[in-house]
Amino acid sequence: MTGEFNVCQFFEDGSCEYVRHNVDAKSAVEAAHHYCTSVAARTGITRRVIITDGDDNTNFVWEFDKGVTFK
């Protein structure tokens, strides 16, 4: 499926990885949920997960030890 949303996870070393590109909203939320609840997220390896739209606006932010901080 193609859409306008991207999902990115950020790691404790400052690097990041886009895990979804140009997907629909449902797929972006499902992917973000997966990465926010993964073993890496629960142990702090993944520090942040975001969803951005086609204009690179941030639509969702999850942060380690804080939970969802922007939606």
C-alpha positions, 0 to 999 in steps of 0.5 A: 500500500502506498500513502504519505506516512513514514515511521522512524525509530531512533536508537540510544547511540543517536542513529535512526532507521526508517522502518516504513516509507510512504504507507497509509495511516493504518499501516503507519500506526500498526508499525509504530505500535510494533516498534513502541512495544518491541523488546528493544523499546522495552529495554531502552535500545529504541529511544523514540518512535515517530510517524511523519507525513508527506510534508515531514510534519511529525504526527506521533511521538513515543519516547522511552520511559515517557510513552506517547508524548505527541499525537 
